[in-house]
Amino acid sequence: MQRAQGTWPIEGDATAELQPKPAESLCWTFVLANKFEIDIDLALTETRSTIQINLHATIEGTAPPGNIPTSLALALI
């Protein structure tokens, strides 16, 4: 069942097994960016900006009055 879902069992310390996964993902992202001549600095900057804009719009549109100010919420990301 787990193979069909694309997951694998964790044997032992889950943190120790999962800790290298984000770094592996980043390494492969850099490899692909280099291979396809993508300016990763520009891509990250533009993506972060888009996320902030969309998050700001979502917070403004859905936050009940009196919740965390938008500027504070955006500073947390």
Secondary structure as GFF3:
##gff-version 3
##sequence-region A 1 77
A	DSSP	alpha_helix	2	5	.	.	.	ID=ss1
A	DSSP	alpha_helix	14	18	.	.	.	ID=ss2
A	DSSP	alpha_helix	20	35	.	.	.	ID=ss3
A	DSSP	alpha_helix	40	62	.	.	.	ID=ss4
A	DSSP	alpha_helix	70	75	.	.	.	ID=ss5
###
